[in-house]
Amino acid sequence: MSTRIALLALALFAAVAQAQKSPLPVYKVDPFWPKMPLPNKWIIQGVPTMVTDKDDHIWVLNRPRDINPDENGAATKPPRTDCCIAAPAVLEFDTAGNLLKSWGGPGYTDGWPAQGIARPGAAAEHNIMVDREGNVWISGSSQGDSIQKFTADGKLLWDFGHRAARPPAARLPENNQQTEVFPESSSSTWTKTRAKSTSLTPNASWSTTTTASSSAAGEATASP
């Protein structure tokens, strides 16, 4: 027993010594990323999610409806001030901070998050994910939101559908309101929902397993 303890202690000491030889990563804020000003007098609002794709491009999900009246003077007709206008909902940057693509926002597609709500706050655009094929997945956190899949240029490819009723309809005790999106491959995507596990096959057939509590987390898988 004492020999085993000694060997474990020696292995631990060796691991610590090796770790101390490797320099620890140092992070610091880059105040000049992304590069400003953005075009068209745009400013970024609330950002619930940022992700990196296979090309190390950074995709930012922006909430345009977060902009306050004293910030959007350039968006009125006629303009009240020289600045500003809320940036589109989806912004793609390279590692240097250059804006590469921009698209999306309220009314961009039928079923865009928080459809028809002028000031949804946090119950709006919620999650963005870019899969290995470069497709962009958007979800929302408002009642009745679902998931939509786009090309990198913003062309709608697929809508998950199966939405709960929009407000002012009462929220059901259980629905397929997703909170996260996890593309696994071009043919399968997992979502974390509020209350149930749902499997959607390519022919749109369903198999559902409901959790014991309506507040518990479940998962769904979808194949477009």
C-alpha positions, 0 to 999 in steps of 0.5 A: 500500500505504501509503495502504491501511495508513493508511486501516485505521489511521484506521478502527481509531482511529475504532472505538476512539474510538467504543467509548471513548465508550460506557460499559462495562457494570458488573455487581455481585452482588445478594445479595438475589436471589432473594427469600428465604425461599422458601415451604415451607421450601425451599432451593436445591441445586446449580444446573447451568443457569439460562436466561432466557425471552422474558419475561425470567423466569429458570428455574433447574434445581435438583438436589434430591437434593444436599441433605445430611442435616444440611440437610433436618431439616424433611423428615423425619417427624416433622421433626427441625428447623424447616429445611429441605426441598429445593426442586423441580427447576424454579423460575421467577423474575421479574427482581425475584426473586419465585418464580412457578412450581415443579415437578419432581424425582425421580419427577415423571415416568417417566424423570425424570433419574437415575431410581431413584438416591438420590444421583446427584450431578452425574449428575442433572438437567443442562440446562433450556431454554425455547423461544419458545412457553414450553415447558420442556425438561429433560435429564439426565446420568445413564446412561439419561437422555433429554429431556422436554418440559413446559408452563410449568406442568409438564405432560409433553408429550413424551418423546424416549425412546431411552434407553440401559440404566440402571445397573448395565448397562454403558454402551455405547461409543456411545449417544444420551446428550445433553449439551445441548438447543437448541430451534430451533422448535416442531417441531425440537430439536437436542441435542448427544450424546456419540458420534453424529448422529441425526435423528428425524422426526415419524413416529419414523424414524431416520437416524444418522451415527456419529462416528469416535471414541466420545468425539467430540461429535455432534448430534441433531435431534428433531421431537416 
